[in-house]
Amino acid sequence: MQLLVDSLSWVCLVGGGLFLIAGAIGILRFPDFYSRLHALGVCDTMGAGLTLLGLMLQGGLTLVTVKLMLIFYFVIFTGPTAIHALAAAARLSGVEPEGGEGGRQQSST
């Protein structure tokens, strides 16, 4: 049984690490502010969520797991809210998505 919990924990930790790496690459490589915010949202919720879930599985039924669960809920609720607030503030200040109005790509012909 312990082998199953350890295996599931490592799958969550590796998956979380992969999401964090993909989000970091997206922040560096995406062309405009809004697509970078999307990469940050994926990085924040899935990467941190899977990492915390893997750590909870490693912690067992202890006080550490309760603290990790509180951190998990804090990240899940505040991350998307903060990203939405940043996107709304950028839109109000006049930052346009790449491709023009509405984010649609404009053809060159």
C-alpha positions as CSV (number, residue, x, y, z in Angstrom):
1,M,0.0,0.0,0.0
2,Q,2.9,2.4,0.8
3,L,4.3,1.7,-2.6
4,L,1.1,2.8,-4.3
5,V,0.9,6.0,-2.2
6,D,4.6,6.8,-3.0
7,S,4.1,6.1,-6.7
8,L,0.9,8.3,-6.9
9,S,2.8,11.0,-4.9
10,W,5.7,11.0,-7.3
11,V,3.4,11.1,-10.3
12,C,1.7,14.2,-8.8
13,L,5.1,15.8,-8.0
14,V,6.5,15.2,-11.5
15,G,3.3,16.3,-13.2
16,G,3.3,19.5,-11.1
17,G,6.9,20.1,-12.0
18,L,6.1,19.7,-15.7
19,F,3.2,22.2,-15.5
20,L,5.5,24.7,-13.7
21,I,8.2,24.3,-16.3
22,A,5.6,24.6,-19.1
23,G,4.1,27.7,-17.5
24,A,7.6,29.3,-17.1
25,I,8.4,28.6,-20.7
26,G,5.0,30.1,-21.7
27,I,5.7,33.3,-19.7
28,L,9.0,33.7,-21.6
29,R,7.8,32.8,-25.1
30,F,4.2,34.0,-25.5
31,P,3.9,37.2,-27.5
32,D,1.5,39.4,-25.5
33,F,0.3,40.1,-22.0
34,Y,-2.9,38.2,-22.1
35,S,-1.4,34.9,-23.3
36,R,1.3,35.3,-20.7
37,L,-1.4,35.6,-18.1
38,H,-2.9,32.4,-19.4
39,A,0.5,30.6,-19.0
40,L,0.8,32.0,-15.5
41,G,-2.7,30.7,-14.6
42,V,-1.9,27.2,-15.7
43,C,1.4,27.4,-13.9
44,D,-0.2,28.7,-10.7
45,T,-3.2,26.4,-10.4
46,M,-2.2,23.1,-11.9
47,G,1.5,23.2,-11.2
48,A,1.2,24.3,-7.6
49,G,-1.9,22.2,-7.0
50,L,-0.3,19.0,-8.2
51,T,2.8,19.7,-6.3
52,L,0.9,20.3,-3.1
53,L,-1.2,17.2,-3.7
54,G,1.9,15.1,-4.0
55,L,3.3,16.6,-0.8
56,M,0.0,15.9,1.0
57,L,0.3,12.2,-0.1
58,Q,3.8,12.1,1.3
59,G,2.8,13.7,4.5
60,G,0.1,11.2,5.5
61,L,-2.5,12.1,8.0
62,T,-0.6,14.7,10.0
63,L,-0.8,18.4,10.9
64,V,1.5,19.1,7.9
65,T,-1.2,17.7,5.6
66,V,-3.8,20.1,7.1
67,K,-1.4,23.0,6.6
68,L,-0.7,22.0,3.0
69,M,-4.4,21.7,2.3
70,L,-5.0,25.2,3.6
71,I,-2.2,26.4,1.3
72,F,-3.8,24.4,-1.6
73,Y,-7.2,26.1,-1.1
74,F,-5.6,29.5,-0.8
75,V,-3.7,29.0,-4.1
76,I,-6.8,27.6,-5.9
77,F,-9.0,30.5,-4.9
78,T,-6.6,33.5,-5.0
79,G,-4.6,32.6,-8.2
80,P,-7.4,32.8,-10.8
81,T,-8.9,35.8,-9.0
82,A,-5.6,37.7,-9.1
83,I,-5.1,36.8,-12.8
84,H,-8.6,38.0,-13.7
85,A,-8.0,41.3,-11.8
86,L,-4.8,41.8,-13.7
87,A,-6.5,41.1,-17.1
88,A,-9.3,43.5,-16.2
89,A,-7.0,46.2,-15.2
90,A,-4.9,45.8,-18.3
91,R,-8.0,45.9,-20.5
92,L,-9.2,49.1,-18.8
93,S,-5.8,50.8,-19.2
94,G,-5.9,50.1,-22.9
95,V,-3.6,47.1,-23.4
96,E,-4.9,45.3,-26.5
97,P,-4.4,41.6,-27.3
98,E,-2.0,40.8,-30.1
99,G,-3.9,40.7,-33.3
100,G,-6.1,43.7,-32.8
101,E,-9.5,44.2,-31.4
102,G,-11.0,41.1,-29.9
103,G,-7.8,39.1,-30.2
104,R,-8.6,38.1,-33.8
105,Q,-5.7,37.7,-36.2
106,Q,-5.8,40.2,-39.1
107,S,-5.0,38.9,-42.5
108,S,-2.3,40.7,-44.5
109,T,-4.1,40.4,-47.8
